[in-house]
């Protein structure tokens, strides 16, 4: 009896220490911290750097996303990069978060912005390029006063970054007058606002009007209005939508809305996406099987038989169906069902026959074929 008590006591003690050890946990480290001695700023400047998971095991080069106010936005961009990788929405990229503190950030991005430009251009970027495998493709993001800094950086050095992302940029109202619309800017610009930001919205609307009425050669730009956001939150959707658009050709073409697809240019639009994807990222220049299926599927979802048949025939229907049979046979069943829905029972039967060659003992397919034959007989 005593032995049982002692054994139980030992077990309880061991369990206690086990739980205690587990509660202490293991540090969750994201990226590395670097301290740069800046002669331009005359201070030690902290930056956070995140490398893609396969960085150490590859010899690839990577784009770099520079994030102002890294103490606030760095982890968000890391999270976005991981999500993009999971869904194959963007190539891997290095993230550099430039830490700042309150209230110093207002001076660095305002009256002292020329020094901060110098730090970024002549100290930080060379440091990153010398110590990491960079591709020479750079993006810069800033929110609020950081967004204003991004705008001034773009005006002074339009080709230093491949894209400039500004969330609720302030103040830029007067600086917009200095934007030379007769110049050439081979870069991309994304700027965003919440409709509830009174003064900030005056600025972004002014910039939108100027760029709309006087397009700048080479400048590809987009303006986002986030109705559900507020001043303090616009940075997060700006990063998501800005990065998604900048890397839009990395994802294989996909459409879920027939009207949007047609308005964007239809098949010519899709084929151009595939060509740009091949040119920029080395993928095959043809539309993938999945891309072609989503195009046909968009017509089925819209219950538009005319465009369904037109798009299906434009893809060399027999070859396309055979590819689906081999790789995505569930899609053939969906197409057969859509044929039945539109009283095209003979086409549905032919597709069921193709599927039955692959699955000859499928009771479900045999039943569907039988029902289609019955409907065809009644129709005749």
Wavefront OBJ file of the C-alpha trace (Angstrom):
o trace
v 0.000 0.000 0.000
v 2.783 2.400 0.894
v 4.577 1.608 -2.352
v 1.471 2.538 -4.326
v 1.216 5.846 -2.492
v 4.879 6.632 -3.046
v 4.616 5.694 -6.728
v 1.586 7.909 -7.142
v 3.345 10.751 -5.345
v 6.415 10.459 -7.567
v 4.192 10.425 -10.631
v 2.421 13.577 -9.475
v 5.743 15.330 -8.775
v 7.140 14.347 -12.184
v 3.938 15.489 -13.849
v 4.173 18.837 -12.032
v 7.724 19.463 -13.227
v 6.795 18.312 -16.728
v 3.934 20.786 -16.898
v 6.168 23.519 -15.474
v 8.824 22.827 -18.113
v 6.226 22.935 -20.855
v 4.779 26.212 -19.577
v 8.198 27.858 -19.843
v 8.158 27.166 -23.578
v 10.764 27.730 -26.249
v 11.566 31.183 -27.664
v 9.717 31.915 -30.910
v 12.342 33.702 -32.991
v 11.287 35.513 -36.168
v 14.207 36.870 -38.180
v 17.329 38.505 -36.804
v 18.045 41.870 -35.191
v 20.816 44.075 -36.606
v 22.265 47.271 -35.189
v 23.711 49.655 -37.769
v 26.047 52.470 -36.823
v 24.739 55.265 -39.018
v 27.058 58.182 -39.723
v 24.259 60.004 -41.516
v 21.804 59.723 -38.619
v 24.570 59.870 -36.031
v 23.014 57.019 -34.081
v 22.657 53.251 -33.730
v 19.696 52.175 -35.823
v 17.983 48.833 -35.241
v 16.574 46.802 -38.121
v 14.884 43.394 -38.272
v 15.599 41.072 -41.181
v 13.591 38.017 -42.184
v 14.988 35.512 -44.680
v 12.836 33.014 -46.608
v 12.755 29.472 -45.144
v 14.831 27.984 -47.966
v 17.415 30.788 -47.977
v 20.222 28.757 -46.369
v 19.679 25.756 -48.645
v 19.594 27.589 -51.952
v 21.646 29.982 -54.025
v 18.647 31.992 -55.225
v 18.407 35.761 -55.084
v 15.361 37.477 -53.607
v 13.332 40.706 -53.822
v 13.489 42.876 -50.705
v 10.537 44.577 -49.002
v 11.639 47.514 -46.814
v 9.120 48.293 -44.067
v 9.147 51.616 -42.220
v 8.026 51.409 -38.588
v 9.237 47.834 -38.479
v 8.472 47.631 -34.766
v 4.824 47.677 -35.792
v 4.564 46.168 -39.277
v 7.493 43.735 -39.575
v 5.661 40.707 -38.175
v 2.614 41.457 -40.319
v 4.675 41.315 -43.514
v 6.326 38.078 -42.349
v 2.860 36.613 -41.820
v 1.793 37.777 -45.280
v 4.858 36.230 -46.905
v 4.101 32.890 -45.262
v 0.481 33.040 -46.395
v 1.541 33.967 -49.933
v 3.876 30.966 -49.992
v 1.202 28.570 -48.804
v -1.148 29.623 -51.605
v 1.586 30.271 -54.214
v 0.659 33.935 -54.576
v 4.145 35.485 -54.606
v 7.805 34.551 -54.811
v 9.761 34.387 -51.574
v 11.211 37.723 -50.499
v 13.484 39.189 -47.839
v 11.843 41.550 -45.339
v 13.689 44.446 -43.714
v 11.866 46.155 -40.873
v 13.305 49.577 -40.003
v 12.571 50.218 -36.348
v 11.538 53.636 -35.140
v 10.287 55.126 -31.911
v 7.789 57.763 -30.835
v 8.000 60.701 -31.048
v 11.309 60.526 -32.987
v 9.648 59.039 -36.065
v 7.849 62.324 -36.806
v 11.160 64.125 -37.110
v 12.867 61.349 -39.096
v 10.011 61.233 -41.612
v 9.425 65.004 -41.543
v 11.986 67.762 -41.029
v 14.870 65.285 -40.958
v 13.693 63.254 -43.934
v 16.703 64.144 -46.099
v 18.994 62.467 -43.579
v 16.700 59.474 -43.386
v 16.681 59.217 -47.187
v 20.453 59.156 -47.092
v 20.472 56.466 -44.409
v 18.105 54.295 -46.413
v 19.778 54.806 -49.787
v 23.466 54.995 -48.849
v 23.743 52.887 -45.704
v 20.916 50.418 -45.152
v 20.350 49.232 -48.731
v 24.109 48.707 -49.372
v 24.326 46.787 -46.072
v 21.470 44.488 -47.102
v 22.837 44.002 -50.629
v 26.341 43.194 -49.372
v 25.264 40.721 -46.712
v 22.347 38.931 -48.357
v 21.510 37.506 -51.783
v 19.308 40.256 -53.143
v 17.791 40.396 -56.616
v 17.961 44.138 -57.193
v 14.162 44.298 -56.868
v 13.090 46.500 -53.963
v 9.795 47.706 -52.481
v 9.244 50.400 -49.842
v 6.256 50.675 -47.493
v 5.271 53.426 -45.069
v 2.207 54.420 -43.047
v 1.080 57.941 -42.066
v 4.257 60.083 -41.709
v 6.116 57.063 -43.059
v 3.777 57.184 -46.070
v 4.669 60.841 -46.572
v 8.339 59.877 -46.470
v 7.690 57.201 -49.117
v 6.053 59.806 -51.362
v 9.015 62.172 -51.110
v 11.387 59.276 -51.692
v 9.547 58.387 -54.873
v 9.696 61.963 -56.162
v 13.443 62.216 -55.525
v 14.428 58.654 -56.454
v 11.654 57.161 -58.619
v 13.727 54.202 -59.803
v 15.357 53.311 -56.483
v 12.392 51.088 -55.632
v 10.289 48.991 -57.985
v 7.200 49.834 -55.951
v 6.219 52.444 -53.373
v 3.390 51.606 -50.963
v 1.758 54.380 -48.920
v -0.953 53.876 -46.308
v -2.735 57.050 -45.135
v 0.189 59.242 -46.258
v 0.360 62.497 -44.306
v 1.332 65.233 -44.886
v 1.591 65.260 -48.689
v -1.095 67.764 -49.762
v 1.322 70.571 -50.732
v 4.023 68.180 -51.950
v 1.647 66.820 -54.604
v 2.019 70.152 -56.436
v 5.720 69.373 -56.881
v 5.048 66.032 -58.563
v 6.307 66.459 -62.124
v 3.738 64.790 -64.376
v 5.913 65.436 -67.444
v 8.651 63.172 -66.101
v 9.112 59.436 -66.621
v 8.764 57.166 -63.609
v 9.408 53.493 -64.257
v 7.939 52.274 -60.988
v 4.695 51.312 -59.281
v 2.750 53.268 -56.679
v 0.054 52.084 -54.301
v -1.686 54.482 -51.936
v -4.639 53.955 -49.642
v -6.947 55.713 -47.222
v -9.988 55.182 -45.045
v -12.942 57.432 -46.015
v -13.118 58.531 -42.369
v -9.681 60.192 -42.538
v -10.722 63.754 -43.260
v -7.430 65.595 -43.890
v -5.598 62.529 -45.153
v -8.353 61.786 -47.654
v -8.118 65.311 -49.094
v -4.515 64.508 -49.926
v -5.077 61.066 -51.437
v -8.019 62.316 -53.503
v -5.900 65.194 -54.757
v -3.153 62.761 -55.780
v -5.707 60.485 -57.424
v -7.157 63.377 -59.453
v -3.716 64.538 -60.546
v -2.571 61.115 -61.699
v -5.896 60.461 -63.428
v -5.910 63.749 -65.344
v -2.156 63.812 -66.003
v -0.801 60.250 -66.251
v 2.942 59.943 -65.711
v 4.810 57.892 -68.299
v 5.968 54.598 -66.841
v 4.110 54.977 -63.531
v 1.705 52.144 -62.779
v -0.472 53.151 -59.836
v -3.510 52.089 -57.841
v -5.612 53.901 -55.252
v -7.446 51.929 -52.544
v -10.257 53.192 -50.328
v -10.816 50.850 -47.383
v -14.297 51.632 -46.103
v -14.139 49.356 -43.059
v -10.760 50.619 -41.868
v -9.672 53.576 -39.784
v -6.499 55.644 -39.688
v -4.592 53.287 -37.411
v -5.457 50.160 -39.434
v -4.964 51.120 -43.097
v -1.359 49.893 -43.125
v -2.375 46.251 -42.915
v -4.710 45.995 -45.937
v -2.418 48.302 -47.918
v 0.424 45.842 -47.474
v -1.752 42.880 -48.423
v -3.369 44.396 -51.516
v -0.255 46.276 -52.616
v 1.997 43.218 -52.448
v -0.664 40.991 -54.022
v -1.031 43.345 -56.952
v 2.699 43.869 -57.379
v 3.273 40.103 -57.542
v 0.000 39.396 -59.370
v 1.642 37.553 -62.250
v 3.241 34.988 -59.950
v -0.044 33.174 -59.312
v -1.328 30.968 -62.117
v -4.294 32.610 -63.784
v -7.621 32.035 -62.044
v -11.042 33.610 -62.390
v -14.222 33.133 -60.399
v -16.417 35.768 -62.018
v -17.469 35.596 -65.667
v -18.443 39.269 -65.989
v -15.143 40.483 -64.525
v -13.279 38.065 -66.790
v -15.052 39.329 -69.913
v -14.684 42.996 -68.946
v -10.967 42.496 -68.318
v -10.468 41.190 -71.857
v -11.537 37.560 -71.780
v -9.188 34.971 -73.208
v -6.744 37.641 -74.419
v -6.489 38.861 -70.821
v -5.845 35.340 -69.538
v -3.237 34.570 -72.200
v -1.423 37.835 -71.481
v -1.268 36.877 -67.796
v 0.346 33.561 -68.719
v 2.921 35.276 -70.954
v 3.806 37.852 -68.277
v 4.073 35.073 -65.702
v 6.526 33.228 -67.928
v 8.583 36.345 -68.649
v 8.863 37.475 -65.032
v 9.078 34.207 -63.143
v 10.079 31.507 -65.620
v 6.827 29.533 -65.680
v 5.388 27.937 -68.813
v 3.870 30.565 -71.145
v 0.646 28.601 -71.666
v -2.472 28.606 -69.521
v -2.403 25.737 -67.037
v -5.160 23.145 -66.920
v -6.428 24.696 -63.689
v -6.498 28.164 -65.269
v -8.540 26.914 -68.226
v -10.952 25.058 -65.969
v -11.620 28.140 -63.807
v -12.475 30.080 -66.974
v -15.057 27.477 -68.015
v -16.243 27.129 -64.424
v -16.926 30.879 -64.228
v -19.482 30.470 -67.019
v -21.080 27.509 -65.241
v -21.314 29.492 -62.020
v -22.941 32.346 -63.944
v -25.326 29.827 -65.526
v -24.328 31.218 -68.921
v -24.457 28.351 -71.430
v -23.499 30.500 -74.413
v -20.183 31.580 -72.928
v -19.669 28.130 -71.414
v -19.813 26.513 -74.840
v -17.853 29.295 -76.545
v -15.021 29.126 -74.021
v -14.977 25.334 -73.985
v -14.668 25.183 -77.770
v -11.953 27.861 -77.800
v -9.776 25.532 -75.715
v -9.992 22.579 -78.143
v -12.767 20.836 -76.242
v -11.768 17.195 -76.836
v -8.134 17.721 -75.834
v -9.183 19.792 -72.803
v -11.681 17.160 -71.615
v -9.097 14.407 -71.962
v -6.619 16.405 -69.871
v -9.287 16.832 -67.223
v -10.061 13.104 -67.261
v -6.398 12.368 -66.567
v -5.768 15.040 -63.955
v -9.001 16.553 -62.600
v -11.777 14.080 -63.372
v -14.147 15.677 -60.832
v -14.261 18.684 -63.151
v -15.594 16.521 -66.013
v -18.457 15.400 -63.795
v -19.269 19.063 -63.074
v -19.289 19.838 -66.789
v -21.558 16.855 -67.471
v -23.972 18.048 -64.796
v -24.040 21.512 -66.365
v -24.844 19.965 -69.753
v -27.768 18.118 -68.156
v -28.970 21.329 -66.505
v -29.185 22.876 -69.980
v -30.950 19.832 -71.532
v -27.856 18.754 -73.458
v -28.150 15.137 -72.397
v -26.201 13.592 -75.260
v -23.059 15.599 -74.369
v -23.518 14.620 -70.710
v -23.785 10.927 -71.608
v -20.585 11.109 -73.664
v -18.738 12.576 -70.693
v -20.119 9.932 -68.327
v -18.889 7.273 -70.782
v -15.381 8.765 -70.662
v -15.450 8.730 -66.868
v -16.743 5.158 -66.805
v -13.731 4.022 -68.796
v -11.652 5.221 -65.858
v -14.082 4.065 -63.153
v -16.093 1.185 -64.727
v -17.577 0.052 -61.414
v -18.752 3.439 -60.193
v -22.409 3.093 -59.196
v -22.729 6.867 -58.989
v -21.598 7.357 -62.585
v -23.770 4.497 -63.831
v -26.799 6.056 -62.132
v -26.038 9.506 -63.570
v -25.657 8.055 -67.054
v -28.907 6.114 -66.706
v -30.795 9.263 -65.630
v -29.322 11.243 -68.519
v -30.430 8.536 -70.999
v -33.937 8.616 -69.575
v -34.139 12.400 -69.957
v -32.794 12.162 -73.510
v -35.390 9.545 -74.399
v -38.219 11.709 -73.039
v -36.886 14.690 -74.924
v -36.896 12.755 -78.193
l 1 2 3 4 5 6 7 8 9 10 11 12 13 14 15 16 17 18 19 20 21 22 23 24 25 26 27 28 29 30 31 32 33 34 35 36 37 38 39 40 41 42 43 44 45 46 47 48 49 50 51 52 53 54 55 56 57 58 59 60 61 62 63 64 65 66 67 68 69 70 71 72 73 74 75 76 77 78 79 80 81 82 83 84 85 86 87 88 89 90 91 92 93 94 95 96 97 98 99 100 101 102 103 104 105 106 107 108 109 110 111 112 113 114 115 116 117 118 119 120 121 122 123 124 125 126 127 128 129 130 131 132 133 134 135 136 137 138 139 140 141 142 143 144 145 146 147 148 149 150 151 152 153 154 155 156 157 158 159 160 161 162 163 164 165 166 167 168 169 170 171 172 173 174 175 176 177 178 179 180 181 182 183 184 185 186 187 188 189 190 191 192 193 194 195 196 197 198 199 200 201 202 203 204 205 206 207 208 209 210 211 212 213 214 215 216 217 218 219 220 221 222 223 224 225 226 227 228 229 230 231 232 233 234 235 236 237 238 239 240 241 242 243 244 245 246 247 248 249 250 251 252 253 254 255 256 257 258 259 260 261 262 263 264 265 266 267 268 269 270 271 272 273 274 275 276 277 278 279 280 281 282 283 284 285 286 287 288 289 290 291 292 293 294 295 296 297 298 299 300 301 302 303 304 305 306 307 308 309 310 311 312 313 314 315 316 317 318 319 320 321 322 323 324 325 326 327 328 329 330 331 332 333 334 335 336 337 338 339 340 341 342 343 344 345 346 347 348 349 350 351 352 353 354 355 356 357 358 359 360 361 362 363 364 365 366 367 368 369 370 371 372 373 374 375 376 377 378 379 380
